[in-house]
Amino acid sequence: MNKPFNVDEIQKIVIKVGTRLLTYKSGKLNLGIIEKLAMEIADLKNQGKDVVLVSSGAVGAGIGRLGLKKKPVSIQERQAVAAIGQGLLIQHYEKFFSEYGHTVAQLLLTREDIENRERYLNSRNTLLHIFKYGAIPIVNENDTISTEEIEFGDNDRLSALAATLIDADLLIILTNIDGLYTGNPQIDPDATCIRFIQEITPEIKQYAGTTEEILAKGGMVTKLEAAEIAMTAGINMVIANGREKNIIRKILEGEALCTLFSSNNTHLRSRKRWIAFTQKLKGAIHVDKGAEKALTGDNKSLLPIGITEIEGNFTRGEVVRINGIGGEEVARGLVNYNAEELRKIMGCKSKDIEGILGYAGSEEVVHRDNLILR
């Protein structure tokens, strides 16, 4: 990989380390990897950079401490095992980072902390103030209280959301493989590592396999999903092998064998990042050719006259998908009307809204300040 960026311009870095890297197959923690990681991140801090560490391993550490033979299946079992393992995990991070002269802070998040606008801003402010005090935030999903409805599902996505939360310059996902390969390198001798990706195409997605490891949630599929989030937000992302010596330094110097996902987008404003990546889609709005051009080509708001169909039963202020004439998503945004109201005013001019609904609402169905192009 040729040197892809100016190291001096990279100030905020999010580093994600997964269960496969942090634990042995037995489930017990790999203390050598944790110490190595602490040393490399401490070196970044010594350079004056701000680093967020998104760390898996709580459930794996709990499995090892309890001597379990497999990963718990039920949410209640997983919550209990995570509660046992989380303290053990942070204890080791505290020990190793303190040996290099640095303080750590633990931040546990659930999906609700990101979806709720106030809690999103609180999480962002907490991270920025941890930087202010010179400490290293260690972020993990709060497995001890999360449920199927509110969990992130994997820490790859969480790391991408954390990167958008602090407007990071670089996201590094460390795993047990060098990057995205064209096949499984363990069984395919012709598989090669893709070094540079500017667009995640269907062909790229086909290269991602699935994982059957008992300790890990994610796989290459979730890493590509994280890359899509990061690239859309204007953040470069790297997948690399965390077992390689000095891997973080090698990434920054362009010397690592890894996959770089290079974003051509500019950084999104905080509010648009929140809309784009943290909100669940509640429905869909289909638009005609003129509205699609106004949105994608002219940076206009969505007006009712260009709407042809409504899907779902969303309410005012929720996020919906906006589909173009081909049926593919072209944008998403916060709606100013609920689905029932939109079914009444779609295809009409904005000046006719009051006469149809009986009250004067917004002229725009989705204002351009609350709209994200896909």
C-alpha positions as CSV (number, residue, x, y, z in Angstrom):
1,M,0.0,0.0,0.0
2,N,1.5,3.3,-1.0
3,K,1.3,6.1,1.6
4,P,-2.4,7.0,1.3
5,F,-2.6,10.0,3.6
6,N,-0.6,12.6,5.4
7,V,0.0,11.3,8.9
8,D,0.3,14.9,10.3
9,E,-3.3,15.6,9.1
10,I,-4.8,12.6,11.0
11,Q,-5.7,13.8,14.4
12,K,-8.7,11.6,15.5
13,I,-8.4,7.8,15.0
14,V,-10.9,5.0,15.9
15,I,-9.4,1.6,16.3
16,K,-11.6,-1.5,16.6
17,V,-10.3,-4.8,17.8
18,G,-12.4,-7.9,17.6
19,T,-13.0,-11.0,19.7
20,R,-11.0,-13.2,17.4
21,L,-8.0,-11.1,18.0
22,L,-8.4,-10.6,21.8
23,T,-9.2,-14.1,22.8
24,Y,-7.9,-17.6,22.3
25,K,-10.2,-20.4,21.0
26,S,-10.7,-21.3,24.6
27,G,-12.3,-17.9,25.2
28,K,-9.5,-16.7,27.5
29,L,-7.9,-13.3,26.9
30,N,-4.8,-13.0,24.8
31,L,-2.8,-10.7,27.1
32,G,0.1,-10.4,24.6
33,I,-2.2,-8.9,22.0
34,I,-3.7,-6.5,24.6
35,E,-0.3,-5.3,25.7
36,K,0.8,-4.9,22.1
37,L,-2.3,-2.9,21.3
38,A,-1.8,-0.7,24.4
39,M,1.8,0.1,23.4
40,E,0.9,1.1,19.8
41,I,-2.0,3.3,21.0
42,A,0.1,4.9,23.7
43,D,2.6,5.8,21.0
44,L,-0.2,7.5,19.0
45,K,-1.1,9.4,22.1
46,N,2.5,10.5,22.6
47,Q,2.3,12.0,19.1
48,G,-0.6,14.1,20.3
49,K,-3.3,12.2,18.5
50,D,-6.8,11.4,19.9
51,V,-7.7,7.7,19.8
52,V,-10.9,5.8,20.6
53,L,-10.5,2.1,21.1
54,V,-13.6,0.1,20.3
55,S,-13.0,-3.3,22.0
56,S,-14.9,-6.5,21.8
57,G,-14.0,-9.3,24.2
58,A,-16.3,-8.9,27.2
59,V,-18.3,-12.0,26.4
60,G,-15.2,-13.9,25.4
61,A,-13.4,-12.9,28.6
62,G,-16.5,-14.1,30.6
63,I,-16.5,-17.4,28.8
64,G,-12.9,-17.9,29.6
65,R,-13.4,-16.9,33.3
66,L,-16.3,-19.3,33.7
67,G,-14.8,-22.1,31.7
68,L,-17.7,-22.4,29.3
69,K,-17.4,-24.6,26.3
70,K,-19.5,-22.4,23.9
71,K,-20.9,-18.9,23.6
72,P,-24.2,-18.3,25.4
73,V,-27.2,-18.3,23.1
74,S,-29.9,-16.5,25.1
75,I,-29.7,-12.8,25.8
76,Q,-29.9,-13.3,29.5
77,E,-27.0,-15.7,29.5
78,R,-25.0,-13.4,27.3
79,Q,-25.7,-10.4,29.6
80,A,-24.5,-12.3,32.6
81,V,-21.3,-13.5,30.9
82,A,-20.6,-10.0,29.6
83,A,-21.0,-8.5,33.0
84,I,-18.4,-10.9,34.4
85,G,-16.1,-10.4,31.5
86,Q,-16.3,-6.7,31.1
87,G,-14.6,-6.0,34.4
88,L,-11.8,-8.4,33.6
89,L,-11.3,-6.9,30.2
90,I,-11.1,-3.2,31.4
91,Q,-8.9,-4.3,34.3
92,H,-6.3,-5.5,31.8
93,Y,-6.5,-2.4,29.6
94,E,-6.1,-0.2,32.7
95,K,-3.0,-2.2,33.7
96,F,-1.3,-2.1,30.4
97,F,-2.1,1.5,29.5
98,S,-0.9,2.7,32.9
99,E,2.4,1.0,32.3
100,Y,2.8,3.3,29.3
101,G,1.7,6.4,31.3
102,H,-1.9,6.7,30.0
103,T,-5.3,6.8,31.6
104,V,-8.3,4.9,30.1
105,A,-12.0,5.7,30.3
106,Q,-14.8,3.1,29.8
107,L,-17.9,4.0,27.7
108,L,-20.6,1.4,27.2
109,L,-23.2,2.2,24.6
110,T,-26.6,0.8,23.3
111,R,-28.3,1.5,20.1
112,E,-30.7,3.8,22.0
113,D,-27.8,6.0,23.0
114,I,-27.1,6.6,19.3
115,E,-30.7,6.8,18.0
116,N,-31.9,9.4,20.6
117,R,-30.7,12.8,19.5
118,E,-30.0,14.1,23.0
119,R,-28.2,11.0,24.1
120,Y,-26.2,11.0,20.8
121,L,-25.0,14.5,21.6
122,N,-24.2,13.5,25.2
123,S,-22.1,10.6,23.9
124,R,-20.3,12.8,21.5
125,N,-19.6,15.4,24.2
126,T,-18.4,12.8,26.6
127,L,-15.9,11.4,24.1
128,L,-14.6,14.9,23.2
129,H,-14.2,15.8,26.9
130,I,-12.3,12.5,27.5
131,F,-9.9,13.7,24.8
132,K,-9.7,17.0,26.6
133,Y,-8.5,15.3,29.7
134,G,-5.9,13.3,27.7
135,A,-7.5,9.9,28.4
136,I,-8.2,7.0,26.0
137,P,-11.9,6.1,25.7
138,I,-12.5,2.4,25.5
139,V,-15.9,1.8,23.9
140,N,-18.0,-1.4,23.8
141,E,-21.6,-2.3,23.2
142,N,-23.3,-2.6,26.6
143,D,-24.0,-6.3,26.3
144,T,-25.0,-6.4,30.0
145,I,-28.3,-4.6,29.3
146,S,-28.8,-4.7,25.5
147,T,-31.6,-6.7,23.9
148,E,-32.3,-7.9,20.4
149,E,-34.3,-4.7,19.7
150,I,-31.5,-2.3,20.7
151,E,-28.2,-4.1,20.2
152,F,-25.8,-2.9,17.5
153,G,-25.2,-6.5,16.5
154,D,-21.5,-6.3,16.2
155,N,-18.7,-3.9,17.1
156,D,-17.7,-3.3,13.4
157,R,-20.8,-1.2,13.0
158,L,-20.3,0.4,16.4
159,S,-16.8,1.4,15.5
160,A,-18.0,3.1,12.3
161,L,-20.7,5.0,14.3
162,A,-18.1,6.0,16.9
163,A,-16.0,7.3,14.0
164,T,-18.9,9.4,12.8
165,L,-19.7,10.5,16.4
166,I,-16.3,12.2,16.8
167,D,-15.8,13.1,13.1
168,A,-12.7,10.9,13.0
169,D,-10.1,11.1,10.3
170,L,-9.4,7.4,10.1
171,L,-11.1,4.1,11.2
172,I,-8.8,1.1,11.6
173,I,-10.4,-2.4,12.1
174,L,-7.9,-4.9,13.3
175,T,-8.7,-8.5,12.9
176,N,-7.0,-11.9,12.2
177,I,-6.6,-11.4,8.5
178,D,-4.7,-8.9,6.3
179,G,-7.8,-7.4,4.7
180,L,-10.5,-8.3,2.2
181,Y,-9.5,-11.2,-0.1
182,T,-10.9,-12.3,-3.4
183,G,-11.5,-15.7,-1.8
184,N,-10.7,-17.6,1.4
185,P,-6.9,-17.6,1.6
186,Q,-6.9,-20.6,3.9
187,I,-8.4,-22.8,1.1
188,D,-7.8,-20.9,-2.1
189,P,-4.1,-20.5,-3.0
190,D,-5.1,-17.9,-5.7
191,A,-6.9,-15.6,-3.3
192,T,-5.4,-12.1,-3.2
193,C,-5.8,-9.2,-0.8
194,I,-7.6,-6.2,-2.4
195,R,-5.4,-3.3,-1.4
196,F,-7.5,-0.3,-2.4
197,I,-11.3,0.2,-2.7
198,Q,-13.0,3.4,-3.6
199,E,-16.5,2.0,-4.1
200,I,-18.2,-1.0,-2.5
201,T,-19.7,-2.7,-5.5
202,P,-21.9,-5.9,-5.6
203,E,-18.7,-7.7,-6.7
204,I,-16.8,-6.5,-3.7
205,K,-19.7,-7.6,-1.4
206,Q,-19.5,-11.1,-3.0
207,Y,-16.0,-11.5,-1.7
208,A,-17.2,-11.2,1.9
209,G,-17.8,-14.6,3.5
210,T,-19.4,-15.5,6.8
211,T,-17.9,-16.6,10.1
212,E,-18.7,-19.8,12.0
213,E,-16.4,-19.0,15.0
214,I,-18.2,-19.5,18.3
215,L,-16.8,-16.3,19.9
216,A,-17.2,-13.8,17.2
217,K,-20.4,-12.0,16.0
218,G,-19.1,-10.3,12.9
219,G,-17.2,-11.3,9.8
220,M,-16.2,-9.6,6.6
221,V,-19.8,-8.8,5.8
222,T,-20.1,-6.5,8.9
223,K,-16.8,-4.9,8.1
224,L,-18.0,-3.9,4.6
225,E,-21.1,-2.5,6.3
226,A,-18.8,-0.4,8.5
227,A,-16.9,0.7,5.5
228,E,-20.0,1.9,3.8
229,I,-20.9,4.0,6.8
230,A,-17.4,5.4,7.2
231,M,-16.9,6.2,3.5
232,T,-20.3,7.9,3.2
233,A,-19.4,10.1,6.2
234,G,-16.1,11.1,4.5
235,I,-13.9,8.8,6.7
236,N,-11.2,6.5,5.3
237,M,-11.2,2.9,6.8
238,V,-8.6,0.2,6.9
239,I,-8.9,-3.5,7.6
240,A,-5.6,-5.1,8.7
241,N,-4.1,-8.0,10.7
242,G,-3.8,-7.0,14.3
243,R,-1.3,-9.8,15.0
244,E,1.4,-8.1,12.8
245,K,4.1,-6.2,14.7
246,N,3.7,-2.4,14.7
247,I,0.7,-2.7,12.4
248,I,-0.8,0.7,13.3
249,R,2.4,2.5,12.5
250,K,2.8,0.6,9.3
251,I,-0.8,1.5,8.3
252,L,-0.1,5.2,8.8
253,E,3.2,5.0,7.0
254,G,1.7,3.1,4.1
255,E,3.8,0.0,4.7
256,A,1.1,-2.5,5.8
257,L,-0.5,-5.3,3.8
258,C,-4.1,-4.3,4.3
259,T,-7.2,-3.1,2.6
260,L,-7.9,0.7,2.4
261,F,-11.4,1.9,1.8
262,S,-10.8,5.4,0.5
263,S,-13.6,8.0,0.8
264,N,-14.0,10.7,-1.8
265,N,-16.8,12.4,0.2
266,T,-16.5,15.4,2.4
267,H,-17.2,15.1,6.1
268,L,-20.9,15.3,6.9
269,R,-22.2,17.8,9.5
270,S,-23.0,16.2,12.8
271,R,-26.8,16.4,12.4
272,K,-26.6,14.7,8.9
273,R,-24.4,12.0,10.3
274,W,-27.0,11.3,13.0
275,I,-29.7,11.1,10.4
276,A,-27.7,8.9,8.0
277,F,-26.3,6.3,10.2
278,T,-28.1,6.1,13.6
279,Q,-31.8,6.1,12.7
280,K,-33.9,3.1,11.7
281,L,-35.8,3.5,8.5
282,K,-39.6,3.6,9.2
283,G,-40.9,3.6,5.6
284,A,-40.3,4.7,2.0
285,I,-41.4,7.6,-0.3
286,H,-41.3,7.0,-4.1
287,V,-40.7,10.0,-6.3
288,D,-40.9,10.9,-9.9
289,K,-38.1,11.7,-12.3
290,G,-38.3,15.5,-11.7
291,A,-38.2,15.1,-7.9
292,E,-35.3,12.7,-8.2
293,K,-33.3,15.2,-10.3
294,A,-34.1,18.0,-7.9
295,L,-32.8,16.0,-4.9
296,T,-29.7,14.4,-6.5
297,G,-28.7,17.0,-9.0
298,D,-29.9,20.4,-7.7
299,N,-29.7,19.8,-3.9
300,K,-33.3,20.7,-3.4
301,S,-35.8,19.8,-0.7
302,L,-38.5,17.1,-1.4
303,L,-41.9,18.7,-2.2
304,P,-45.2,16.8,-2.2
305,I,-45.8,17.4,-5.9
306,G,-43.0,14.9,-6.8
307,I,-44.2,12.0,-4.6
308,T,-45.9,9.1,-6.4
309,E,-46.2,6.4,-3.6
310,I,-45.9,6.0,0.2
311,E,-44.9,2.8,2.0
312,G,-45.2,2.2,5.7
313,N,-46.9,4.0,8.6
314,F,-44.2,6.4,9.9
315,T,-44.8,9.4,12.0
316,R,-43.6,13.0,11.7
317,G,-39.9,13.3,12.5
318,E,-38.9,9.8,11.6
319,V,-36.4,8.8,8.9
320,V,-37.7,7.3,5.6
321,R,-36.0,6.0,2.5
322,I,-36.6,8.1,-0.7
323,N,-36.7,5.9,-3.8
324,G,-36.1,7.1,-7.3
325,I,-37.9,6.0,-10.5
326,G,-35.9,2.8,-10.7
327,G,-37.0,1.8,-7.2
328,E,-33.5,2.2,-5.7
329,E,-32.8,4.4,-2.7
330,V,-31.5,7.8,-3.7
331,A,-31.8,9.6,-0.3
332,R,-33.1,9.4,3.2
333,G,-34.3,12.0,5.6
334,L,-36.5,13.3,8.4
335,V,-40.1,13.7,7.3
336,N,-42.3,16.7,8.2
337,Y,-45.5,14.7,7.8
338,N,-46.8,11.3,8.9
339,A,-47.7,8.7,6.3
340,E,-51.4,9.3,6.4
341,E,-51.0,13.0,5.8
342,L,-48.5,12.3,2.9
343,R,-51.0,10.0,1.2
344,K,-53.4,12.9,1.1
345,I,-51.0,15.6,-0.2
346,M,-48.7,13.5,-2.5
347,G,-48.7,14.8,-6.0
348,C,-50.1,18.2,-4.9
349,K,-48.5,21.6,-4.9
350,S,-47.2,23.0,-1.6
351,K,-49.7,25.9,-1.7
352,D,-52.6,23.4,-1.6
353,I,-51.5,21.6,1.6
354,E,-53.5,23.8,4.0
355,G,-56.7,23.3,2.0
356,I,-56.2,19.5,1.9
357,L,-55.2,18.9,5.5
358,G,-57.0,21.8,7.1
359,Y,-53.9,23.4,8.6
360,A,-50.8,25.0,7.3
361,G,-47.8,22.6,7.5
362,S,-44.3,22.8,6.1
363,E,-43.9,23.4,2.3
364,E,-41.3,20.7,2.2
365,V,-41.9,17.0,2.9
366,V,-38.2,16.6,3.7
367,H,-36.1,19.7,4.0
368,R,-32.7,19.6,2.3
369,D,-31.0,20.2,5.7
370,N,-32.5,17.0,7.0
371,L,-31.8,15.0,3.8
372,I,-28.9,12.7,3.0
373,L,-28.1,11.6,-0.6
374,R,-27.1,7.9,-0.9
